């Protein structure tokens, strides 16, 4: 059994969008929880199985899976015919997995540090900065309309999200702006946004 732990208008909205894009909403129970919000509202929900009381979380037969990249890898591997990831074992799947890991390990921290006004030689040496991140995105988008070539995948779904939540972090780059707008305009995203 699959149970998706969700709080509206949060990081878990990307997973809700993925579930809808994959056409698996009938196979995944969605359970709403409250969370502590950045603005201080809300609070930890004791029924939330996430070890930190955050979202998203996916419970698969009693095993708790957290972090958007991990949940995306898990769901796209469970439902390989969904069209939201390349076939496991292909070079394209390796690129897909790289983008998800890069998002969690580099892009999101870089944009949060910049948004918070944090800078330090260790941060720059480890993660680089927003300009280097934008250059990497641009290089991929120059090769294809999407991050992993000709098809929209969960990588595009995940990696465009910070530019929606932090519009001031949007690079001054027409190619990246166009990609973000194409991701935002997807019909399923619009439907989830209206429900969420």
Secondary structure by P-SEA (a helix, b strand, c coil): cbbbbbbccccaaaaaaaaaaacccccbbbbbbcccccccccccccccccccccccbbbccccccccaaaaaaaaaaaccccccccccccaaaaaaaaaaaaaaccaaaaaaaaaaccccaaaaaacccaaaaaaaaaaaaaaccccccccccccccccaaaaaaccccccccaaaaaaaaaaaacaaaaaaaaac
